[in-house]
């Protein structure tokens, strides 16, 4: 907009409410432009020593007409100005830019005109002026005007010191300074630093964002202590907002990493105990120190499993946790494993007792080992775990695998027939688990067969399934076939009268027909109105396609193969636990897809389990003898098939009849956990033998309920008073029940409010305690009142717990308690 257009616009607005407008133009700048203004219905009168005539015309000759009375040059003062009374009545229009802008923005407070005059460059751009206008109130003073001008330059609507600082720090985190340079360029840099000084307490002869950042973190390291009571309360509160608010958290993490290097923070905590750092997440180095020391303490047995659990739980709210979650998980698993092994008795009185003990208790050692190894292998930084990793590997292999394998072998040696009184045979799977579902012809069954889904992995799968809303899962077990390898295990799961080796290597016939491959298995399932499909095919289907497939058949077998596919290859066998994690994710996905297609009865099982150790086997792990016999048809790491097999103390030998197989083969399995020496195949991941890990096969029954059955844990506020008399309020909070699969953690933030005005810090809190002991489920919310809280003395304030509305950035009130703010003058000194 041109200057002449702006003048005309302002005059037109004045004439909307005034009949006469007086215009003083001392320098005569606009004399030549008067006629071009073209003000409709307005006559222009130029005062030329004819004030009386002008006055007579305005008041007597044309009392209804509109006039623009223009005066250039100096105007007589006081009673020498014959038009003074009219000018006082109608007001005086001036066309200088500052006055025009001030009038356009509706600013009336003292000092605002000087601000406009001093920042003429800012007001040259119409867009900036219009953006500013949307933020202004008529009574805004000079300070508020500058704050809102700063907000416009920064491209935001919020003008508080916190939000301006947030924007500048977000930019600083990227290494840029464009926005701060804009403040300086338009003359608002000094205003910002004056505000930082008066509100936050930072002063410097040459202030900068980098210097302010260092100062701010130094104050945080010192606990925001100040010689002046409450002197650093505002920066303490805003620092918390800057760090925890999702808008600025990433930037503050980058800045904190830079500051830690600049201040050499790691050196300052070298001699600190990890216990002294548990409440400190200011810098990433605190988590690194805790992890390093905690891992060493676990390896040295210098810390209890309970304390390890509490340390790890307390660090889950650290802003650095995403980079260290796996390291904490590894330490937690290692602690659980070493603690359990130190008190574990692996004795058993019978074959059946061994099976029962494993499925009830001992499998957890395998589970903890897998969880530790997976976390340790996939963590970004594994250095802190090296000593602990060696401990875990040694204890697991020597004190669990070998010890359990030897104890269990004594009972395997005494078995004449491969059967149990406590576990049904895997060969009865269809009759025992599928047939009862489909017997009446109305219900359908889905069976997911995941190759090498060991019992302990299925236990974790059940837990993950139960955490899903409306899902239930129950884990059972069957006695796996021997040898425990894929072709035989898969055949055992099909409906059949007989199964046995075909005489072609390790291939297996079911009722005299070949059973290898999805096609052959579909033929066998056709007899029970069923079919088979690979899991990858189902995962690529739409919901409608899965629903159509499900509706066509009474029984649907879904074959999933990731663990065995990775573990059975020498080049990838060490990745088997990564494959197990991916399997868990895919199986949960499969179950959800199937239930979304109306499947209600789902069974998850496996063909066999496996043995695995991450370390390379030494010579003691291999048999020193090779199998002998008339005809050795198959020789694998953990089993031998053939005829006329020569008995040997290193092997347990079975006839096919003893194993319930229709075959001419004899079967030998190496005793305990030993392997046969073979070229070209892996030795860490094996199966085929008779260890508990290989032959306790899971059967997970999954059902989907009609009603929701998961919820967040309940939290109660327990006020100890209804008054706030100091600058700090400590509120006691109680998690009413332990967290479990169906009762899930609750994340909230706590704050004190008057109406919607926050007068304290906002404290993030997580309620995720699994302990059944009530004493473990208490927390405290420490509320620090801002200095603005003084404005609300003797008022009712509200303590709120707020939680995020799912899938939004909006918060809602979860619970609240009312307090009365009753602070005396003495409490001004308690900050």
Secondary structure, DSSP 8 states (H G I E B T S, - for coil): --HHHHHHHHHHHHHTT-SEEEEEETT-TTGGGTGGG--TTEEEEE-SS-HHHHHHIIIII-TTSEEEEEEES----GGG-TTHHHHHHH-EE--SHHHHHHHHHT--STTHHHHHHHTTTGGG-HHHHHHHHTT--TT--HHHHHHHHHHHHTT-S--SHHHHHHHHHHHHHTT--HHHHHHHHTT-HHHHHHHIIIII----TT--HHHHHHHHHHHHHTTT--SSTTTTHHHHHHHHHHHHSTTTHHHHHHHHHHHHHHHTHHHHTTT--GGGGTT--SSHHHHHHHHHHHHHHHHTT-S-HHHHHHHHHHGGGSTTGGGTHHHHHHHHHHHHHHHHHHT-----SSHHHHHHHIIIIIHHHHHHHHHHHHHHHHSS--GGGHHHHHHHHHIIIIIIIIHHHHHHHHHHHT-SSS--SSS-BGGGHIIIIIHHHHTTSS--EEEEEETT-BHHHHHHHHHHHHHSTTEEEEEEEEE--SS--HHHHHHHTS--S-EEE-SSTT-EEETTEE--HHHHHHHHHHTTTEEEEEHHHHHTS-HHHHHHHHHH-SEEEEEE-SHHHHHTSTTTGGGHHHHHHHHHHHHHHHHHHHHHTT--EEEEE-S---EE-SS---GGGB-SS---EEEEEEE-SS-EEEEEE---TTEEEEETTTTT--SS-EEEEESTT-B---TTS-SSEE-SS-SHHHHEEEEEEEEE-SS---EE--EEEE-S-SEE-SSEEEEEEEE-S---SSEE-EEEEEEEEETTEE-B--EEEEE----SSGGGGEEEEEEEB-GGGGGGTTSEEEEEEEEE-TTSS-EEEEEEEEEEE---GGGGG--
